């Protein structure tokens, strides 16, 4: 009997230690070099993960599709901000329950939160989307910005892929492509537009086109956490989301205080920092009401374009959603 008790005792210790080791493993986070990722940078700099006993390892990606691929394949646990909302919805429709949205980022016309822009070379005759017929337009790689570009062009009575050539270009190369004349304009996101404008060689001709012509507020970026991580490490997941919520509050209430971090994480030159404007951040506590309606409306646009083919309920993607 004593021997059985000892065996049971040692088995409990092994299980306990094993669970502790798993909980202590680094959380694998993947991010894009965009303004939408600022709360993540703040969480790193302010030690908000360490404060909650979390260890993270981070990898910078070059386009939104890479983030979704890493999450779906199990190579990453969290996309802390800037993950493409529509690409996430496409993956969710295909894999059913792959991840949850615990934060949103984007633009809002009325309140001046700047997310995306149409930029052209200084001196260009292009003043807006109406002038793009017969031109080449740079977009971010992937289905999200290709579809958004098509929606915006159609609003201006321009036939995409026929009257305008859409050219997928990595975000860091958008301004270079415009300046070199490889493309005539770029539909780009922050801070690429502000950085380009600071050089004096590029002009922003339309601010927040996605919010102006698709859905306002526009949530092009999402914070994602895999359901695998949520189920296997629920306490760590709760702590991580709490850290990101705290960081989002800090950024919302003090964007100018923290935008110097773009110099460290995005390589922005000092002189361009004053031009970088805040995007519209929503934390896990802000995913109902108007936010949910705008998110659902955006996904609905992608459904109407045939990009999302299944009967996906957008609200079910939101953390705590129906």
KAHUGI-V314194 format. One line per field, one symbol per residue. phi: phi as a letter, one per 30 degrees, with the letter a starting at -180 (. if undefined). A space follows every 50 residues. Layout:
phi=???
This chain:
phi=.dddddddddddddddddddddddddddbbbcdbeedeedddddddiddd eciccbbbbdccadddddeddddidbcbcdljddedddddddddchidab ccabblcbddcidccbaccbdejdddclddcceicccdbddjdddddddd dddddchcddiccbcdcdbeedceddddddidbcabcbcdcedddddddi cbbdcbchddddccbbdccdcbcbbddddeddbddddddddddddddddd ddcaeddcddddddcciddedcddddcdcccbcddccciedddddddddd dddddidccdddceddddeidd
